[in-house]
Amino acid sequence: IFIIAQIYTNTRVLFVTTTADSKREIKMRKLDSTKVRPLKTEQLLHIEEHDFALRPGFGGSPIPVGIDVQVESIDSISEVDMDFTMTLYLRHYWKDERLSFRSNKNKSMTFDGRLIKKIWVPDVFFVHSKRSFIHDTTVENIMLRVYPDGNVLFSLRITVSAMCFMDFSRFPLDTQNCSLELESYAYNEDDLMLYWKHGNKSLSTDEHISLSQFFIEEFSASSGLAFYSSTGWYNRLFINFALRRHIFFFVLQSYFPAMLMVMLSWVSFWIDRRAVPARVSLGITTVLTMSTIMTGVSASMPQVSYIKAVDVYLWISFLFVFLSVIEYAAVNYLTTAEERKQLKKRGKVSGMYSMDAVQAMAFDGCFHDTDVDMDLSPFPDPCEENETRTSQTNISNTDTPRLKRKRSLKGNVGRIILQNNHVIDTYSRIIFPSVYIVFNFFYWGLYI
C-alpha cells in the first residue's frame, strides 16, 4: 500500500508539472507576435474561385487599361547602333471585380511580384525594343496594389533599349526625334483599350535628366493605332522626346581644326615662289592633317549612304587645302616657263648665260646679290659652285662678299619677296580667304 501511494503521488506531481509547463508555453506563444500565422492571400482575395487566364469582363466590351510613365533617366544615345536606353517606372491601372474584397476601413492591399503569376495582368510590351529587363535588386521591382472595389495598380521599374530612326543629314547640327512605343501583344482593340491615364500629364520626367551630347528639348505623350494583317488593330501609346545635339564639342574636335588647316595652307601664298621645299612641305602637311580629321569623324559615325553636314564642311575645307597645293604647282610651272623664255632671248655668250639674282634663284635655289654667270651644262651643286667661284675671285678679302651680301639682303628683302611673287599668288591672297568666308557664312546660316 505504501509503495502504491508513493507511485500515485509522484505521478500526480509530474502531471501537474507538465500541465503547468504546457500552459506557460501556450501563453508565451500568444505573447510572441512573430509566431502568429498570417492570413492567406488566396483566402482574402478568393483567387481560387476564379479563372484568371481570362481577361476581366471576357465576352463583353474591351477592358480599359490606363498607363502613366515616369522617366527616371535616359542612360545613353548611340548613333552607331541607332538606339537609346531609358529607365522608367511603368504603371498600369484597370479594374478586375474578381479581386474585390470586403473592407470596413476602405484600405488597399499591397503585394510584391509573387502574386503576379496568379492573376491576370495586361501584356504590354515595347515596340522596336532590342533589350529590356525588370530590375531585381534586392528583389524584383514590382508592386501590385488592390483596392476593395477591384481597382488595381500594377507598377514596374524597367530599363529598355529601343530603336530610334535617326537622320544624320544635318549631323552634328541635327535634332533627333525618338519615341518609345507601348502596345498589348495579344489583345487587340476588341479586348483591351490602352490609353493615357491622365492625358498629357501621364508622362513625367525627373528634373535632373541630362545627357553629355544632347539637350532634351521636350517630352510628350501621344496615342494611335497599329494594324497587323493577321491579327487586326491594336492601341499604341507613344513617348516622344526631341534631342538637340551639343555643337561645342564638334566645333573643338572637327570644325576648328579644319579652319586652322585651311588658313595654314594660305601661308604658302606669302612664301617665295622659288622656295620649293617650304611650299610643298606645307601643302602636303595640311592635306594629310585634313585627311586625318576626316577619318576620325567618319570612324565614330554609322556608315550611311547620304552626305552629312559635317562631311560637306570637311570636304570643302579639304578642297581649299588641295587647291592651295595646285595653286603652287601652277605658279611654279608658269615661273619656270617664263624664265626659260627670258634665257632664250638673252642668247649664249661663250657657252654661258648671264642672269640676274632673281633668274638664278629659279635654278639653284639660292639668293644672289649681283648678277651671276651660271653654266647650264651639268649642275652638280650650284650653290657650292657659286660660293667656290666667289671665294676664288676674292681670295684677298674673304669677309667683304659676306658683309656685302648681308647688307644687300637686309635692304632688299622686301623688294625681293615682292618681285618673286607671281600674279597668281597675289590674287590667291584675296580670293581664297574671301571665298572661304562666304562659304562659312552660307554653311552656318543654312544648318543653324
C-alpha positions as CSV (number, residue, x, y, z in Angstrom):
1,I,0.0,0.0,0.0
2,F,2.9,2.4,0.8
3,I,4.6,1.7,-2.5
4,I,1.3,2.2,-4.4
5,A,0.7,5.5,-2.6
6,Q,4.3,6.7,-3.4
7,I,3.8,6.0,-7.1
8,Y,0.5,7.8,-7.2
9,T,2.0,10.8,-5.5
10,N,4.9,11.0,-7.9
11,T,2.7,10.6,-11.0
12,R,0.3,13.4,-9.8
13,V,3.2,15.8,-9.2
14,L,4.6,15.0,-12.7
15,F,1.2,15.6,-14.3
16,V,0.7,18.9,-12.5
17,T,4.2,20.0,-13.5
18,T,3.7,19.0,-17.2
19,T,0.3,20.8,-17.3
20,A,1.8,23.9,-15.8
21,D,4.7,23.9,-18.4
22,S,2.2,23.4,-21.2
23,K,0.1,26.4,-20.1
24,R,3.2,28.5,-19.7
25,E,4.4,27.6,-23.3
26,I,0.9,28.4,-24.8
27,K,0.9,31.8,-23.0
28,M,4.4,32.6,-24.4
29,R,3.3,31.7,-27.9
30,K,0.4,34.1,-27.6
31,L,2.7,36.9,-26.5
32,D,5.1,36.3,-29.4
33,S,3.6,38.1,-32.4
34,T,6.2,36.6,-34.8
35,K,4.6,33.2,-34.3
36,V,1.2,34.3,-35.5
37,R,0.2,32.7,-38.8
38,P,-0.7,35.3,-41.4
39,L,-3.9,35.1,-43.4
40,K,-3.6,33.6,-46.8
41,T,-3.9,36.0,-49.7
42,E,-5.9,33.5,-51.7
43,Q,-8.5,33.3,-48.9
44,L,-8.8,37.1,-48.7
45,L,-9.0,37.8,-52.4
46,H,-10.8,34.5,-53.3
47,I,-8.3,33.8,-56.1
48,E,-9.1,30.1,-56.2
49,E,-12.7,30.8,-57.1
50,H,-12.0,32.5,-60.5
51,D,-10.2,31.6,-63.7
52,F,-7.6,34.4,-64.2
53,A,-6.5,33.0,-67.5
54,L,-9.3,35.1,-69.0
55,R,-9.3,38.9,-69.0
56,P,-11.8,40.8,-66.8
57,G,-15.2,41.0,-68.5
58,F,-14.4,38.4,-71.1
59,G,-17.0,38.3,-73.9
60,G,-18.1,41.9,-73.2
61,S,-16.7,45.3,-74.1
62,P,-12.9,45.8,-74.1
63,I,-11.3,46.4,-70.7
64,P,-9.8,49.9,-70.4
65,V,-6.2,49.9,-69.1
66,G,-4.7,53.3,-68.2
67,I,-1.0,53.9,-68.4
68,D,1.3,56.5,-66.9
69,V,5.1,56.7,-67.1
70,Q,7.7,58.4,-65.0
71,V,11.1,58.6,-66.8
72,E,13.9,58.2,-64.4
73,S,16.8,58.6,-66.8
74,I,18.0,58.4,-70.4
75,D,21.1,56.4,-70.0
76,S,22.7,56.6,-73.5
77,I,22.1,57.6,-77.1
78,S,24.1,55.6,-79.7
79,E,24.4,57.0,-83.2
80,V,26.3,53.9,-84.4
81,D,23.6,51.4,-83.3
82,M,20.8,54.0,-83.7
83,D,19.2,53.2,-80.4
84,F,18.6,54.7,-76.9
85,T,18.4,53.3,-73.4
86,M,15.9,54.6,-70.9
87,T,15.0,53.7,-67.3
88,L,11.3,54.3,-66.3
89,Y,8.5,53.5,-64.0
90,L,5.6,51.9,-65.9
91,R,2.2,51.9,-64.1
92,H,-1.0,50.2,-65.2
93,Y,-4.5,50.9,-64.0
94,W,-7.5,48.6,-64.6
95,K,-10.5,47.2,-62.7
96,D,-11.0,43.5,-62.0
97,E,-14.0,42.7,-59.9
98,R,-12.7,39.2,-59.2
99,L,-10.1,40.8,-56.9
100,S,-12.6,42.9,-54.9
101,F,-12.8,42.2,-51.2
102,R,-14.7,43.4,-48.1
103,S,-13.1,46.1,-46.1
104,N,-14.7,48.2,-43.4
105,K,-11.8,50.8,-43.4
106,N,-11.7,51.1,-47.3
107,K,-7.9,50.4,-47.3
108,S,-5.9,48.9,-50.2
109,M,-3.6,45.9,-50.1
110,T,-0.1,45.9,-51.5
111,F,1.7,42.9,-52.8
112,D,5.1,42.2,-54.4
113,G,5.8,40.2,-57.6
114,R,4.8,36.8,-56.3
115,L,1.1,37.4,-56.8
116,I,1.5,38.5,-60.4
117,K,1.7,34.9,-61.6
118,K,-1.6,34.0,-60.1
119,I,-3.8,36.8,-61.5
120,W,-4.5,38.5,-64.9
121,V,-2.3,41.4,-65.8
122,P,-2.0,43.4,-69.1
123,D,0.6,42.1,-71.6
124,V,2.1,45.4,-72.5
125,F,5.4,45.3,-74.5
126,F,7.8,47.8,-76.0
127,V,7.6,48.0,-79.8
128,H,11.0,48.1,-81.6
129,S,12.8,47.3,-78.3
130,K,16.2,45.5,-78.5
131,R,16.8,44.7,-74.9
132,S,14.8,45.2,-71.7
133,F,14.7,43.9,-68.2
134,I,12.9,44.5,-64.9
135,H,15.3,45.5,-62.1
136,D,15.6,42.7,-59.5
137,T,17.9,44.2,-56.7
138,T,17.3,43.3,-54.0
139,V,14.0,41.8,-55.2
140,E,12.1,42.3,-58.4
141,N,10.9,45.9,-58.6
142,I,7.3,45.0,-59.0
143,M,4.4,46.4,-57.0
144,L,0.7,45.4,-57.1
145,R,-1.9,47.3,-55.2
146,V,-5.5,46.1,-55.0
147,Y,-8.4,48.2,-53.8
148,P,-11.7,46.9,-52.2
149,D,-13.8,47.7,-55.3
150,G,-11.4,45.7,-57.6
151,N,-9.3,48.6,-59.0
152,V,-5.7,47.5,-59.5
153,L,-2.4,49.4,-59.7
154,F,0.5,47.5,-61.3
155,S,3.9,49.2,-61.3
156,L,7.2,48.1,-62.8
157,R,10.7,49.6,-62.9
158,I,12.2,48.8,-66.3
159,T,15.3,49.6,-68.3
160,V,14.7,49.3,-72.1
161,S,16.8,49.8,-75.2
162,A,14.8,50.6,-78.3
163,M,15.4,51.7,-81.8
164,C,15.5,55.3,-82.8
165,F,15.3,56.0,-86.5
166,M,17.8,58.9,-86.8
167,D,18.5,61.2,-89.7
168,F,22.1,62.3,-89.9
169,S,21.9,64.6,-92.9
170,R,22.4,67.6,-90.6
171,F,24.9,66.0,-88.3
172,P,26.3,67.4,-86.0
173,L,23.8,70.3,-86.2
174,D,20.9,67.9,-86.0
175,T,17.8,67.4,-83.9
176,Q,16.7,63.8,-83.3
177,N,13.1,62.8,-82.6
178,C,12.8,59.4,-80.8
179,S,9.9,57.6,-79.4
180,L,9.2,54.6,-77.1
181,E,6.0,52.8,-78.1
182,L,3.8,50.6,-75.9
183,E,1.3,48.1,-77.1
184,S,-0.5,45.0,-76.0
185,Y,0.9,41.9,-77.6
186,A,-2.1,39.5,-77.5
187,Y,-5.2,41.7,-77.0
188,N,-6.4,43.8,-79.9
189,E,-8.8,46.8,-79.6
190,D,-11.8,44.4,-79.3
191,D,-10.4,43.0,-76.0
192,L,-8.2,45.7,-74.5
193,M,-8.1,49.5,-74.8
194,L,-4.8,51.2,-73.8
195,Y,-5.0,54.9,-73.0
196,W,-3.0,57.5,-71.1
197,K,-4.4,57.7,-67.6
198,H,-4.1,61.4,-67.1
199,G,-3.8,62.7,-70.7
200,N,-0.6,64.7,-71.4
201,K,0.1,64.7,-67.7
202,S,0.6,60.9,-67.7
203,L,4.2,61.4,-68.7
204,S,6.5,62.9,-66.1
205,T,10.3,63.2,-66.0
206,D,13.0,63.7,-63.5
207,E,14.2,67.3,-63.3
208,H,17.8,66.3,-63.3
209,I,17.9,64.3,-66.5
210,S,20.8,65.4,-68.7
211,L,22.9,63.9,-71.5
212,S,26.5,64.6,-72.4
213,Q,25.9,65.3,-76.1
214,F,22.3,66.4,-76.3
215,F,19.8,68.9,-74.9
216,I,16.4,67.4,-74.1
217,E,14.0,69.8,-75.7
218,E,10.7,68.2,-74.9
219,F,8.8,65.2,-73.7
220,S,5.2,64.5,-75.0
221,A,2.7,61.6,-74.9
222,S,0.5,60.6,-77.8
223,S,-1.6,57.6,-78.9
224,G,-2.6,55.9,-82.1
225,L,-3.5,52.6,-83.7
226,A,-1.3,49.9,-85.3
227,F,-2.6,47.4,-87.8
228,Y,-1.4,43.9,-88.4
229,S,-2.8,42.0,-91.3
230,S,-3.2,38.7,-89.4
231,T,-4.5,39.9,-86.0
232,G,-6.2,43.3,-86.6
233,W,-5.9,46.7,-84.9
234,Y,-4.1,47.5,-81.7
235,N,-4.0,50.5,-79.5
236,R,-0.5,52.0,-79.3
237,L,0.9,54.7,-76.9
238,F,3.9,56.8,-77.8
239,I,6.5,58.5,-75.5
240,N,8.0,61.2,-77.8
241,F,11.1,63.2,-77.0
242,A,13.3,65.6,-79.0
243,L,17.1,65.7,-78.6
244,R,19.2,68.6,-79.9
245,R,22.9,67.9,-80.1
246,H,25.6,70.0,-78.4
247,I,27.6,71.7,-81.1
248,F,30.5,73.0,-79.0
249,F,32.2,69.5,-78.7
250,F,32.3,69.1,-82.5
251,V,33.5,72.7,-83.0
252,L,36.5,71.9,-80.9
253,Q,37.1,68.5,-82.4
254,S,36.3,68.9,-86.1
255,Y,35.4,72.4,-87.3
256,F,38.1,74.5,-85.5
257,P,41.0,72.2,-86.6
258,A,39.7,72.2,-90.2
259,M,39.6,76.0,-90.2
260,L,43.1,76.2,-88.9
261,M,44.4,73.8,-91.6
262,V,42.7,75.9,-94.3
263,M,44.2,79.1,-93.0
264,L,47.6,77.4,-92.6
265,S,47.5,76.4,-96.3
266,W,47.2,80.1,-97.2
267,V,50.6,80.8,-95.7
268,S,52.2,79.4,-98.8
269,F,50.9,82.3,-100.8
270,W,53.2,84.6,-98.8
271,I,56.3,82.4,-99.2
272,D,58.8,83.0,-102.0
273,R,57.6,81.1,-105.1
274,R,61.1,79.7,-105.6
275,A,61.2,78.2,-102.1
276,V,60.0,74.8,-103.4
277,P,60.7,72.7,-100.3
278,A,58.9,75.1,-98.0
279,R,55.8,75.4,-100.0
280,V,55.5,71.8,-101.0
281,S,56.1,70.6,-97.4
282,L,53.4,73.0,-96.1
283,G,50.9,71.8,-98.7
284,I,51.4,68.1,-98.1
285,T,51.3,68.6,-94.3
286,T,47.9,70.4,-94.4
287,V,46.5,67.8,-96.8
288,L,47.5,64.9,-94.6
289,T,46.1,66.6,-91.5
290,M,42.8,67.2,-93.2
291,S,42.6,63.6,-94.2
292,T,43.3,62.5,-90.5
293,I,40.4,64.8,-89.3
294,M,38.0,63.4,-91.8
295,T,38.9,59.8,-91.0
296,G,38.4,60.4,-87.3
297,V,35.0,61.8,-87.8
298,S,33.9,59.0,-90.1
299,A,35.1,56.3,-87.7
300,S,32.7,57.4,-84.9
301,M,29.6,57.6,-87.2
302,P,27.4,54.9,-88.8
303,Q,28.1,54.2,-92.4
304,V,25.1,55.9,-94.0
305,S,24.6,56.3,-97.7
306,Y,23.9,60.0,-97.7
307,I,26.1,63.1,-97.1
308,K,26.1,64.6,-93.6
309,A,26.6,68.3,-92.9
310,V,30.0,67.7,-91.3
311,D,31.0,65.9,-94.5
312,V,30.1,68.9,-96.6
313,Y,32.2,71.2,-94.4
314,L,35.3,68.9,-94.2
315,W,35.3,68.1,-97.9
316,I,35.0,71.8,-98.8
317,S,37.9,72.6,-96.4
318,F,39.9,69.7,-97.9
319,L,39.2,71.2,-101.3
320,F,40.6,74.6,-100.3
321,V,43.7,72.9,-98.9
322,F,44.1,70.8,-102.1
323,L,43.7,73.9,-104.3
324,S,46.4,75.7,-102.5
325,V,48.8,72.9,-103.4
326,I,47.6,73.0,-107.0
327,E,48.0,76.8,-107.0
328,Y,51.6,76.5,-106.2
329,A,52.1,73.8,-108.9
330,A,50.7,76.3,-111.4
331,V,52.8,79.2,-110.1
332,N,56.0,77.0,-110.3
333,Y,55.2,75.9,-113.8
334,L,54.5,79.3,-115.1
335,T,57.6,80.8,-113.4
336,T,59.8,78.2,-115.0
337,A,58.3,78.7,-118.4
338,E,58.6,82.5,-118.2
339,E,62.3,82.3,-117.2
340,R,63.1,79.9,-119.9
341,K,61.8,82.4,-122.4
342,Q,63.9,85.1,-120.9
343,L,67.0,83.0,-121.1
344,K,66.4,82.2,-124.7
345,K,66.0,85.9,-125.5
346,R,69.4,86.7,-124.0
347,G,71.3,84.2,-126.1
348,K,74.6,82.5,-125.5
349,V,77.8,84.3,-124.6
350,S,80.8,81.9,-124.6
351,G,78.5,79.0,-123.6
352,M,77.4,80.9,-120.5
353,Y,74.1,82.6,-119.7
354,S,74.2,86.0,-117.9
355,M,71.4,86.1,-115.3
356,D,70.4,88.4,-112.6
357,A,69.8,87.3,-109.0
358,V,66.1,86.6,-109.5
359,Q,66.7,84.4,-112.5
360,A,69.5,82.4,-110.9
361,M,67.2,81.7,-107.9
362,A,65.0,79.6,-110.2
363,F,67.8,77.1,-110.9
364,D,70.0,76.9,-107.8
365,G,67.5,77.8,-105.0
366,C,70.0,80.4,-103.6
367,F,69.7,84.2,-103.3
368,H,72.3,86.2,-105.3
369,D,73.2,89.8,-104.6
370,T,74.6,90.7,-108.0
371,D,74.4,89.4,-111.5
372,V,76.0,85.9,-111.8
373,D,77.0,83.7,-114.6
374,M,75.9,80.1,-114.4
375,D,76.9,77.3,-116.6
376,L,73.8,75.4,-117.7
377,S,75.7,72.2,-118.6
378,P,75.7,69.8,-115.6
379,F,74.5,71.2,-112.2
380,P,76.3,69.0,-109.6
381,D,75.8,71.6,-106.8
382,P,75.0,75.1,-107.9
383,C,75.2,76.7,-104.5
384,E,78.7,75.3,-103.9
385,E,79.9,76.2,-107.3
386,N,78.9,79.8,-106.9
387,E,80.4,80.0,-103.4
388,T,83.7,78.4,-104.7
389,R,83.8,80.8,-107.7
390,T,83.2,83.8,-105.4
391,S,85.9,82.7,-102.9
392,Q,88.4,82.1,-105.7
393,T,87.9,85.6,-107.2
394,N,88.0,87.3,-103.8
395,I,90.9,85.5,-102.1
396,S,92.4,88.7,-100.9
397,N,89.4,89.7,-98.7
398,T,87.0,86.8,-97.8
399,D,84.9,88.9,-95.4
400,T,83.9,91.5,-97.9
401,P,81.4,89.4,-100.0
402,R,79.7,88.2,-96.9
403,L,79.3,91.7,-95.5
404,K,78.1,92.9,-98.8
405,R,75.6,90.0,-99.1
406,K,74.1,90.7,-95.6
407,R,73.7,94.4,-96.3
408,S,72.1,93.7,-99.6
409,L,69.6,91.2,-98.1
410,K,68.7,93.5,-95.2
411,G,68.0,96.3,-97.6
412,N,66.3,94.4,-100.3
413,V,64.3,91.5,-98.6
414,G,61.0,93.3,-99.2
415,R,61.8,94.1,-102.8
416,I,63.0,90.5,-103.5
417,I,59.8,89.0,-102.0
418,L,57.5,91.3,-104.0
419,Q,59.5,90.7,-107.2
420,N,59.5,86.9,-106.6
421,N,55.7,86.7,-106.1
422,H,53.7,85.6,-109.1
423,V,50.5,87.3,-110.0
424,I,48.6,84.2,-109.2
425,D,49.9,84.4,-105.6
426,T,48.7,88.0,-105.4
427,Y,45.2,87.1,-106.4
428,S,45.1,84.0,-104.3
429,R,45.8,86.0,-101.1
430,I,42.4,87.8,-101.7
431,I,40.3,85.1,-103.4
432,F,40.9,82.1,-101.2
433,P,40.0,83.9,-97.8
434,S,37.1,85.7,-99.4
435,V,35.5,82.6,-100.9
436,Y,36.1,80.6,-97.6
437,I,34.4,83.3,-95.5
438,V,31.4,83.3,-97.9
439,F,31.2,79.5,-97.7
440,N,31.2,79.6,-93.9
441,F,28.5,82.3,-93.9
442,F,26.2,80.2,-96.1
443,Y,27.0,77.0,-94.3
444,W,26.2,78.1,-90.7
445,G,23.2,80.1,-92.0
446,L,21.8,77.1,-93.7
447,Y,22.2,74.5,-91.0
448,I,21.6,76.7,-87.9
